[in-house]
Amino acid sequence: MRKTVWITGAGKGIGRALALHMAREGWSVAASARTVEDLTSLAVEGEAGRIHVFALDVTDLDATQKTIVKIEGELGPIDMAILNAGTHVAMSAENFSVATFRKLVDVNLMGPVNGLGVLLPLFRVRGRGHIAVVASVAGYRGLPTSSAYGATKAALINMCEALKPELVRDGIDLSLINPGFVETPLTEKNKFPMPFLISAEEAATTIYKGLINKKFEISFPWTFVLLLKLMRLLPYRLFFFLTSRMVTP
C-alpha cells in the first residue's frame, strides 16, 4: 500500500528535491508551498500521478488545518509530515529589524508549530505517524548575521528535544533535520564562502535515508556538523574570539 507524505516548502530547494526523491521511491507526495507556479512545475517534473499539490502559507493556522483535511480527504491518512518551509534573511546588529525578526519567527518557527498543532492530535489518536522538522546547524550556537534565523532554528531544536520522549510514548516518530549549507535559491544570496556546500539532491538522499531508519537527528555534512558541535563546547571567551573573525569590517 502506497504511503502518503506531506512536505511543506516543497516548491524550491531541499523540499522540492525531497518531494521528487520520495515520489521516485513510490510515496504519494502532498506538496505544499506558497507559490503555485513552483508547485505546478514540481508536479510536472515528478513521477506521473505521485505528486499532488496543495498551495499553503504555513503562517496561517486555519489554512494549515484546512489543507491537512483536504490532503487526507483526497489521499488518505498522512503517514509522514516533513515540516520544511522556511526562509532566511541575514541581519547584522547595524540593520537589526523587528519586522525581519517577526517574519522569520512566523515562517520558520510558527509555521512548523502550526503544522504540529494540527497533526499531533490526529497522530496521537491513531497511535502512529512520523513528523520531521527541518531546523539547521545554525541553531547549534549564535553566529554573526544569524540572530533572527539562528534563533528560530535553535527554538525548533529545543522544541523537538522536549517533545521526543512524550511522542515515543504515544507511538509517534519524530525526526529533527539539521542541514549545513545546501545549494538552494536562499543560499545563492549568501555573499560569503559556504564550507562543505552540497547539492539539494545530495541533501534529499541523506534525509530520506535517515527518515527510513527513523533517526532522531539527521544532520549533514558530518564534517561541518562535527565542527559546529565542538563549538558548542567552547567557553564564551574562545567562542567570541572565533566568531569575531566572521564579522565584516
C-alpha positions, -999 to +999 in steps of 0.1 A: +000+000+000+014+034-010+022+057+019+014+094+019+039+121+029+031+158+033+060+182+026+059+219+032+082+243+014+082+219-015+084+245-042+121+250-041+154+238-026+155+209-002+117+205-001+115+202-038+144+177-041+129+156-013+094+156-029+109+143-062+131+118-044+102+104-023+079+102-054+105+081-071+106+059-041+069+052-045+054+076-020+022+096-027+035+131-021+013+160-009+034+191-017+027+225-002+043+259-009+030+295-013+040+298-050+015+280-072+039+281-102+066+263-083+041+236-073+028+232-108+063+227-123+071+203-095+040+181-103+051+181-140+086+172-131+077+144-107+067+108-112+033+106-130+004+108-106+026+107-075+029+144-066-002+163-056-001+200-049-018+219-021-009+257-020-004+269+015+010+297+036+022+279+067+019+310+088-019+307+085-031+282+111-067+280+098-054+274+062-030+247+076-059+228+092-080+230+061-051+218+039-045+188+061-082+179+060-081+183+022-050+161+018-064+133+039-097+136+021-080+131-013-051+109-005-059+092+028-042+095+062-009+112+063+018+087+073+047+112+074+049+150+075+080+169+067+077+205+081+103+221+059+091+255+049+114+283+060+133+314+049+165+332+057+174+369+060+208+379+071+206+405+098+235+423+114+234+445+145+236+475+123+204+466+103+186+449+132+149+449+124+119+439+145+099+434+113+125+410+099+128+391+131+090+387+133+088+375+097+114+348+104+097+337+136+063+335+118+077+314+089+105+293+105+091+287+139+053+293+139+050+275+105+061+242+119+043+249+152+010+253+132+017+220+114+023+203+147-008+218+163-030+201+137-010+169+132-003+158+168-039+153+178-045+132+147-014+111+152-020+107+189-055+093+183-041+069+156-011+059+178+012+063+148+028+087+124+061+103+116+069+140+118+101+156+107+110+192+115+137+210+094+159+232+116+195+239+108+231+236+121+228+274+125+207+266+156+236+250+174+251+283+185+247+320+178+267+332+147+271+367+133+243+380+110+221+350+121+205+365+152+170+360+138+174+329+116+196+311+141+172+319+170+143+303+151+163+272+143+175+269+179+139+271+191+130+242+167+158+221+180+148+228+216+112+221+209+119+187+192+142+176+221+114+185+245+087+166+225+106+135+216+101+115+249+064+121+250+058+113+214+077+080+217+052+071+244+024+080+220+037+058+192+048+088+171+082+091+154+099+125+155+129+135+134+150+167+136+167+176+103+197+199+107+213+207+073+245+226+067+250+246+036+229+233+007+226+247-028+192+264-029+178+297-040+182+310-004+219+301-002+226+317-036+221+350-019+249+345+006+279+367+000+304+346+019+322+313+014+300+284+023+321+254+036+311+219+027+283+230+004+263+202-011+235+199-037+198+197-028+197+162-043+225+150-020+206+165+009+174+148-001+191+114-003+207+118+031+174+130+047+154+101+031+178+075+044+176+090+079+138+091+078+135+055+067+158+045+095+137+066+119+167+086+132+160+114+156+187+139+144+195+138+107+224+163+103+249+167+075+275+171+061+292+153+090+325+172+090+307+205+093+283+192+119+312+179+140+330+213+139+299+232+149+290+207+177+325+211+190+319+249+190+290+243+214+316+231+240+338+262+238+338+287+266+324+321+256+358+338+256+372+314+230+339+312+211+337+350+207+373+351+197+365+329+168+331+345+158+346+380+159+367+369+129+335+363+110+323+399+114+328+420+083+348+452+090 
